[in-house]
Amino acid sequence: MRSQENRCTYCVSAHTMRGKRMGMTDEELALTREAGDADPHDDAVLRLTREIIRTGGRVGDEELARARAENVTDAELAEIVAHVALNTLSNYFNHLAQPDLDFPEIAV
């Protein structure tokens, strides 16, 4: 999702290819890119991730309470922040390096 928010064509394309190889449908992939999922826990994780990205980690109590109501744990919160940081690094590097795509391009 960070790749979608950062408009990183390379990463969104790579993640989409991997998702398809894991058996995700086009609909599931599109929903994930928009911070949603049919599973309530996964949906809460994705929505909270988007909120962390958009607020720089300054998530309001209400959003955090919604995530906790879907059993998002402290360990998951830490993992989400770590993934956001790692994906930001990857996205920015790809923006700078402009690598050639060696898989189908997904428009962001």
Secondary structure by P-SEA (a helix, b strand, c coil): ccccccccaaaaaaaaaaaaaacccaaaaaaaaacccccaaaaaaaaaaaaaaaacccccaaaaaaaaaacccaaaaaaaaaaaaaaaaaaaaaaaaccccccccccc
